[in-house]
Amino acid sequence: MIGPAGPPPTDLSNAEIVDYQVIEGDGRLRLKLKDGSVIEVRLEVMNVLRAGNDPNTGLPTYVVPSATLTRLVESPKELRKPPLRPPTGRETGSLPGFG
């Protein structure tokens, strides 16, 4: 069974890119998982678009294309498995973080 359709997609044909500055926080969350692992999650905002005004309220409507970046910070040794591929010699022992 298919549920009710959501709202119609926002028309972006006349959307305007809006400059922005971060005024609080850096978009990172550090989460401790129940299995003992720690992950860091960051929201990367690509840009901000003003897509007109809401017809019901008159308020401006914004669309924020973004990507969620996830990084494993630490994990318990019992959760680790040997790699499926042998090392190529290019590995440095750790992967870069978010920088």
TAJOVEN-V432360 format. One record per residue. PHI is phi in whole degrees, 0 to 359 (NA if undefined). OMEGA is omega in whole degrees, -180 to 180 (999 if undefined). Layout:
phi	omega
PHI	OMEGA
PHI	OMEGA
//
This chain:
phi	omega
NA	-180
262	-179
284	-179
294	179
291	177
282	179
294	179
296	180
297	180
290	177
283	-178
258	-176
296	179
246	-178
294	-178
244	176
289	-179
247	175
293	-180
212	172
224	178
283	-179
252	179
202	175
76	179
242	176
80	-178
256	171
235	174
249	-175
242	173
263	-177
274	-178
299	-180
279	178
98	178
287	174
237	177
239	176
243	-178
239	180
228	175
265	179
255	180
278	179
280	174
192	178
236	180
242	172
266	-172
248	178
97	-177
231	177
293	-177
293	-178
276	-175
247	-176
81	-180
287	177
296	179
250	-180
241	174
241	-177
237	174
294	-177
209	176
229	176
259	178
255	-179
238	-180
227	175
281	-179
269	177
205	177
212	178
297	-178
301	-178
290	177
271	-175
276	177
234	177
293	180
295	179
284	179
252	176
290	180
297	-179
264	-178
95	180
272	-178
292	179
255	179
102	176
210	179
266	179
294	179
271	-178
279	178
75	999
//
